[in-house]
């Protein structure tokens, strides 16, 4: 009997074959049309980054192919990551973008994380992240202090994403009062729910908030309650999450919880690629990050480009996986 987690992967594979086969012009040197797998539905920040990179990276691949983009949402991008890891061909023709926090899924025992992050092929990220927990101006929660006494109803986009992991863990670690509403395919859907008054906030990357709702912060339609990441963002006037810790033990736990922010918007490829294929994809990604047309495209979408390469991400993943096991186990249980 086929395992349950394989069913969505098999369906996704069938879709990928259907899309890529009819009438496609094969890319020279790759043998097939390259595909960019996007681990979320259309409209969110990962979808935006995936499509921008896909528009430009082809010029640095053999044959200068046009890249097919395919959304493969599910379980906070675990479906996409698992498909890329277990099923996608290992010939350099498939790359993708997954949630930054999905890389921690196997470490924390998350259901559906059927891959080994230390063996995945990491290509790089166009940016590192600052996560912000925001609330509508009409919400009774006006500051981070209110989160300890008043409930904030927020939307989340599934396991493996910061929209879910951060508030769940902060409720347990710091005693905050986030109430999560699940089932949103992307951050864009949560933004719409905030506008309709169906939820009052979310924890999301700053670039996604600015890119999708550029007027929200400027007009004070929403307020930033606090920020999280590998370090404070000097451009954000809000408390830093580590400063909310009551002791050193909580700081260690919060550093691990937010480790994914240093991973940014990670682009990956299947494991065990031939060395020349991995080198080809990493070089193509690095050149894309310096491409003036790519940078201009990102700027038009109000996205900053401050990239880290694949070797950096690979080492960062190994460092994260060296976290003391009791801390990993504790956080893993909190975010499931």
C-alpha positions as CSV (number, residue, x, y, z in Angstrom):
1,X,0.0,0.0,0.0
2,X,1.3,3.4,-0.9
3,X,2.2,5.6,2.1
4,X,-0.1,8.6,2.5
5,X,2.6,11.1,2.1
6,X,3.5,9.7,-1.3
7,X,0.0,10.3,-2.7
8,X,0.3,14.1,-3.1
9,X,3.8,13.6,-4.4
10,X,2.7,11.2,-7.0
11,X,-0.1,13.5,-8.0
12,X,2.4,16.4,-8.3
13,X,4.7,14.2,-10.4
14,X,1.9,13.4,-12.8
15,X,1.1,17.1,-13.1
16,X,4.8,18.0,-13.7
17,X,5.0,15.4,-16.5
18,X,1.8,16.6,-18.1
19,X,3.1,20.2,-18.1
20,X,6.6,19.6,-19.2
21,X,6.1,17.0,-21.9
22,X,3.8,18.2,-24.8
23,X,5.5,20.3,-27.4
24,X,8.4,21.4,-25.1
25,X,11.7,22.5,-26.7
26,X,14.5,20.6,-25.0
27,X,17.2,22.8,-23.4
28,X,20.7,22.1,-24.8
29,X,23.0,20.4,-22.3
30,X,20.1,19.5,-19.9
31,X,18.1,17.1,-22.1
32,X,14.8,18.5,-21.0
33,X,13.0,21.8,-20.1
34,X,14.1,23.0,-16.7
35,X,11.4,23.4,-14.1
36,X,11.1,25.7,-11.1
37,X,9.1,24.1,-8.3
38,X,7.4,26.6,-6.0
39,X,6.4,25.1,-2.7
40,X,3.4,27.4,-2.2
41,X,0.3,28.6,-4.1
42,X,0.3,31.7,-6.3
43,X,0.5,35.1,-4.8
44,X,2.7,34.8,-1.8
45,X,6.3,35.9,-1.3
46,X,7.8,32.5,-2.2
47,X,5.8,32.5,-5.4
48,X,7.1,36.0,-6.2
49,X,10.7,35.1,-5.6
50,X,10.4,31.8,-7.5
51,X,9.0,33.5,-10.6
52,X,11.5,36.4,-10.6
53,X,14.5,34.0,-10.4
54,X,12.9,31.7,-13.0
55,X,12.6,34.7,-15.4
56,X,16.3,35.3,-15.4
57,X,18.3,32.2,-14.4
58,X,17.8,30.6,-17.8
59,X,20.2,32.9,-19.5
60,X,23.0,31.3,-17.3
61,X,22.0,27.7,-18.0
62,X,23.1,25.7,-21.1
63,X,21.0,26.6,-24.1
64,X,19.5,29.7,-22.4
65,X,16.2,27.9,-21.8
66,X,12.9,29.4,-20.6
67,X,12.1,28.0,-17.2
68,X,8.7,26.3,-16.5
69,X,7.3,27.4,-13.1
70,X,5.1,25.0,-11.3
71,X,3.3,25.7,-8.0
72,X,3.3,22.6,-5.7
73,X,1.7,23.8,-2.5
74,X,1.1,21.6,0.6
75,X,2.1,21.3,4.2
76,X,4.2,24.5,4.3
77,X,6.2,23.4,1.3
78,X,7.0,19.9,2.7
79,X,5.3,18.4,-0.3
80,X,7.5,20.3,-2.7
81,X,10.7,19.6,-0.7
82,X,9.9,15.9,-0.4
83,X,9.1,15.6,-4.1
84,X,12.3,17.4,-5.1
85,X,14.3,15.2,-2.7
86,X,12.7,11.8,-3.5
87,X,11.3,11.9,-7.0
88,X,12.7,14.7,-9.1
89,X,15.3,13.7,-11.7
90,X,18.9,14.3,-10.5
91,X,20.1,15.8,-13.8
92,X,20.1,19.5,-13.1
93,X,16.7,20.0,-14.8
94,X,14.7,20.7,-11.5
95,X,15.2,23.4,-9.0
96,X,12.8,24.9,-6.5
97,X,12.1,27.3,-3.7
98,X,10.8,26.1,-0.3
99,X,10.0,27.7,3.1
100,X,13.0,28.8,5.1
101,X,11.7,26.9,8.1
102,X,11.0,23.8,6.1
103,X,14.7,23.0,6.4
104,X,14.2,22.5,10.1
105,X,11.3,20.0,9.6
106,X,13.3,16.8,9.6
107,X,15.3,18.0,12.6
108,X,12.1,18.6,14.6
109,X,10.3,15.5,13.5
110,X,7.6,17.4,11.5
111,X,5.1,15.2,9.8
112,X,5.5,15.1,6.1
113,X,9.2,16.3,6.1
114,X,10.5,13.3,4.0
115,X,14.0,14.6,3.2
116,X,17.4,15.2,4.8
117,X,18.3,18.9,4.8
118,X,22.0,18.1,5.2
119,X,21.9,16.2,1.9
120,X,19.7,18.6,-0.1
121,X,21.5,20.6,-2.8
122,X,21.4,24.2,-1.6
123,X,21.8,26.8,-4.4
124,X,21.5,30.0,-2.5
125,X,19.0,32.7,-1.3
126,X,18.4,36.1,-2.8
127,X,17.9,37.6,0.7
128,X,18.0,36.9,4.4
129,X,14.9,37.7,6.4
130,X,13.3,39.6,9.1
131,X,10.1,38.2,10.4
132,X,7.5,40.6,11.8
133,X,4.3,39.8,13.8
134,X,1.8,42.4,12.7
135,X,-1.7,43.3,13.9
136,X,-4.5,45.4,12.3
137,X,-4.7,48.9,13.8
138,X,-8.3,48.0,14.8
139,X,-7.1,45.0,16.8
140,X,-7.3,45.3,20.6
141,X,-3.6,44.2,20.6
142,X,-1.6,47.4,20.3
143,X,1.8,46.3,21.4
144,X,3.9,43.2,22.3
145,X,3.0,43.7,25.9
146,X,-0.7,43.2,25.1
147,X,0.1,39.8,23.6
148,X,0.5,38.5,27.2
149,X,-3.0,39.4,28.2
150,X,-5.1,39.7,25.0
151,X,-5.7,37.1,22.3
152,X,-4.6,37.9,18.8
153,X,-6.3,35.9,16.0
154,X,-3.8,35.3,13.2
155,X,-3.7,33.3,9.9
156,X,-1.2,30.6,9.2
157,X,-0.1,29.0,5.9
158,X,0.7,25.5,7.2
159,X,3.3,23.5,9.1
160,X,6.9,24.3,8.3
161,X,6.2,28.0,7.9
162,X,7.0,30.9,10.2
163,X,3.3,31.9,10.1
164,X,2.6,28.8,12.2
165,X,5.8,27.8,13.9
166,X,6.7,31.1,15.5
167,X,3.4,31.9,17.2
168,X,2.9,28.3,18.4
169,X,6.4,28.3,20.0
170,X,6.1,31.8,21.4
171,X,2.8,30.9,23.1
172,X,4.6,28.1,24.9
173,X,7.9,29.7,25.6
174,X,6.9,33.3,26.4
175,X,3.2,32.9,27.3
176,X,1.9,34.9,24.4
177,X,-1.7,34.6,23.3
178,X,-1.8,34.0,19.6
179,X,-4.9,32.1,18.3
180,X,-4.1,30.4,15.0
181,X,-6.5,30.0,12.1
182,X,-5.2,27.5,9.6
183,X,-5.9,26.5,6.0
184,X,-4.6,29.5,4.1
185,X,-2.7,28.5,0.9
186,X,-0.4,31.6,0.9
187,X,0.3,34.8,2.7
188,X,-1.7,36.7,0.2
189,X,-4.8,34.8,1.4
190,X,-4.0,35.8,5.0
191,X,-3.6,39.5,3.9
192,X,-7.1,39.3,2.3
193,X,-8.5,37.8,5.5
194,X,-7.0,40.6,7.5
195,X,-8.6,43.2,5.2
196,X,-12.0,41.4,5.6
197,X,-11.6,41.3,9.4
198,X,-11.6,37.5,9.4
199,X,-8.2,37.5,11.3
200,X,-6.4,40.3,13.0
201,X,-2.8,39.6,12.1
202,X,0.0,37.2,11.1
203,X,3.7,36.6,11.6
204,X,5.3,37.0,8.2
205,X,8.5,38.2,6.5
206,X,8.9,41.9,6.3
207,X,9.6,41.9,2.5
208,X,6.3,40.0,1.9
209,X,4.4,42.6,3.9
210,X,6.0,45.5,2.1
211,X,5.9,43.8,-1.3
212,X,2.2,42.8,-1.1
213,X,0.8,45.7,0.9
214,X,3.2,48.6,0.5
215,X,0.8,51.1,2.1
216,X,0.0,49.1,5.3
217,X,3.0,50.2,7.4
218,X,3.2,53.7,5.9
219,X,-0.5,54.5,6.6
220,X,-0.4,52.7,10.0
221,X,-3.2,50.3,8.8
222,X,-1.2,47.6,10.6
223,X,1.5,47.9,13.4
224,X,4.6,45.7,13.9
225,X,4.4,44.2,17.4
226,X,7.9,42.8,17.4
227,X,10.6,41.4,15.0
228,X,12.6,38.2,14.8
229,X,15.6,37.0,12.9
230,X,19.2,36.1,13.2
231,X,19.8,39.7,14.3
232,X,17.8,42.9,14.8
233,X,16.8,44.8,11.6
234,X,17.9,48.4,12.2
235,X,15.2,49.7,9.8
236,X,12.4,48.2,12.0
237,X,11.3,50.2,15.0
238,X,10.0,47.3,17.1
239,X,11.3,45.1,19.9
240,X,13.6,42.2,18.9
241,X,12.4,38.8,19.9
242,X,15.5,37.8,21.8
243,X,15.1,40.8,24.1
244,X,11.7,39.3,25.1
245,X,13.5,36.3,26.6
246,X,13.4,36.0,30.4
247,X,16.7,34.1,30.7
248,X,19.6,32.6,28.7
249,X,17.9,29.3,28.2
250,X,15.0,31.0,26.4
251,X,17.5,32.9,24.3
252,X,19.1,29.7,23.1
253,X,15.6,28.3,22.3
254,X,14.6,31.5,20.4
255,X,17.8,31.5,18.4
256,X,17.1,28.0,17.2
257,X,13.4,28.8,16.5
258,X,14.4,31.8,14.3
259,X,17.4,30.1,12.7
260,X,15.5,29.8,9.4
261,X,15.5,33.6,9.0
262,X,19.2,33.3,8.1
263,X,18.2,30.8,5.4
264,X,16.0,33.4,3.7
265,X,14.2,32.3,0.6
266,X,16.1,29.1,-0.1
267,X,16.5,27.7,-3.6
268,X,17.3,24.0,-3.7
269,X,17.9,21.1,-6.1
270,X,17.7,17.3,-5.5
271,X,20.4,15.6,-3.5
272,X,23.3,13.6,-4.9
273,X,23.6,15.7,-8.1
274,X,26.7,15.0,-10.2
275,X,29.3,17.5,-9.2
276,X,29.2,19.3,-12.5
277,X,25.4,19.7,-12.3
278,X,25.5,21.2,-8.9
279,X,28.3,23.5,-9.9
280,X,26.3,24.5,-13.0
281,X,23.2,25.4,-10.9
282,X,25.1,27.2,-8.2
283,X,27.0,29.3,-10.7
284,X,23.8,30.1,-12.6
285,X,22.1,31.2,-9.4
286,X,25.1,33.4,-8.3
287,X,25.3,35.1,-11.7
288,X,21.5,35.7,-11.6
289,X,21.9,37.5,-8.3
290,X,24.3,39.9,-10.0
291,X,22.3,40.3,-13.2
292,X,21.1,44.0,-13.6
293,X,17.8,42.9,-15.1
294,X,17.1,40.5,-12.2
295,X,18.0,43.2,-9.7
296,X,15.7,45.7,-11.5
297,X,12.9,43.2,-11.6
298,X,13.2,42.6,-7.9
299,X,13.2,46.3,-7.2
300,X,10.0,46.8,-9.2
301,X,8.5,44.3,-6.8
302,X,9.9,46.2,-3.8
303,X,12.2,43.4,-3.0
304,X,15.8,43.9,-1.8
305,X,18.5,41.7,-3.1
306,X,21.2,40.7,-0.5
307,X,22.1,37.2,-1.6
308,X,23.9,34.3,0.1
309,X,25.4,31.5,-2.0
310,X,24.8,27.8,-1.8
311,X,27.9,27.0,0.1
312,X,26.9,29.5,2.8
313,X,23.5,27.9,3.1
314,X,25.0,24.4,3.2
315,X,27.2,25.4,6.1
316,X,24.4,27.2,7.9
317,X,22.3,24.1,7.7
318,X,25.1,22.0,9.2
319,X,25.5,24.6,12.0
320,X,21.8,24.5,12.8
321,X,21.8,20.8,12.9
322,X,24.6,20.9,15.5
323,X,22.2,22.5,18.0
324,X,22.0,20.6,21.3
325,X,19.3,17.8,21.0
326,X,17.3,18.8,24.0
327,X,16.7,22.2,22.5
328,X,15.8,20.7,19.1
329,X,13.4,18.3,20.7
330,X,11.7,20.9,22.8
331,X,11.1,23.3,19.9
332,X,10.2,20.4,17.6
333,X,7.3,19.4,19.9
334,X,6.1,23.0,20.3
335,X,5.8,23.7,16.5
336,X,4.2,20.4,15.4
